[in-house]
Amino acid sequence: MTRIDNWNALFRKKRRPEPGTPPGTITVDKHVPAESIHLISYDEAEVNECDLNTVNELKTLIEKHNNKVHWIDVQGLGNEEYIRELGNLFEIHPLALEDIVNVPQIPKADQLKDQLFVV
């Protein structure tokens, strides 16, 4: 092994499901930073930014300001329930959720119903 191979083996963690698990299995790393959501909502007249703690807060703000464009930055992929709540809110396919938590990924784009999923 070269020095680069050793470096990659030590520091490049892969969060892959164990062999034999069903497709769509979410495997999380419990050692990542806590989850948080940063929401930017805007229209022609104004821009609003806020930090949120729960998916319900996000849902409430999006419903309240449904006429605005929303940019949502989610940090922290260590809570499986949190990821599933986001998936339910935005109707994200289970295979896409699996790809979201399995980083690093090879770049790809998938057409899923009325969504374009890019990793």
N, C-alpha and C positions, 0 to 999 in steps of 0.2 A: 504494500500500500504506500502511496505517496503521501506527503504531508497534507496535500489538499484533500485526498480521500479520507485521511484520518480526521481532519477538521469537519468535513461534511458528516462523517459517521457520528462524531461527538455532538455536534450542535444543530444538526438539521433534524428536528423531530417530525415524525410523520404521525398523524392522527388517523389511522386507517382502522376500519373494523377488523376484527379477527376473521380469519378465513372461515367460510361457511355461514357467516351471518347474512340475513336476508338483505336484498337491495333496499336502500333508503334508511339503513341503520345510522343513527347519529352517534358518533364517538367523539366525546369532548375531552379537552385537556383541562383538568381542574386547577392547573397552575397558571392560567392566563389571568390578566387583569379583570377586575369586576366589570360586569356589563353596564353600558351606559348608552344613551341615545342623545344625539345632538340634532335638533330639527331646525331647518331653515325653511320658512314659508314666505312666498312672495307673490306679488301681482304687479300690475303696472304702477300702482300708487305707493306701495310700501314693501319693506322687508322686515320680517320678524325672526329672531333667533331665540332658542331656548334649549336648556338641558333637561332631559326627562329621566325618570328612574324606572318607570314601568311601561309595559306595552299598552295597558289601559289608558294611561295618560296620553300616549301617542295617538291611539285610536280616537279619543275624545277631541284632541286638537285638530286632527285631520277631518273629522266629521263636522266640527264647528266651522272650519275654514275650508270647506270643500271647493270653493271657487278659486283657491290659490294653487300654485305649484309648490310641491313639497320636496325638499332634498333631505334625505334621512341618512345620517351617519351612525351606524351601530358599531360599538367597540365591545370587545370581550366575547369570546365564543366558548366560555367554560360552563355554561348552564344550559343543559339540554331542554328543560321546560321553557325557559326564556326563548330559545331558538324556535321551539315548536309553536309558541304563542305568536311570534312574528310570522312564522310560516302560515298559520291559520288566518291571521289578520290580512295578509297579502295574497293568500291562496297560492303559496309557493309549493310546487310539487315536492314530494318527499325525496326524490333523487337529487333535485336541486339543493335541498337543505343539506343532504349528505355532502355534496360538492362544496357547499359554503364552508363547512367546518373542516374539511380535509384539505388543509393547506400545507405546503405550497401546491398549486395546481398548474398543469400545463394549460396555457390559454385556449379557450374554446368558447363557442356560442351555440346555444340550443334553442330551438323554437318549441315552446310548451304552451299549447292552446293559444291564448291571446297575449302571451308574454314572451319576451326575448330575454334569455338568461345568458349573461356573459361573465365568465370567470377569467 
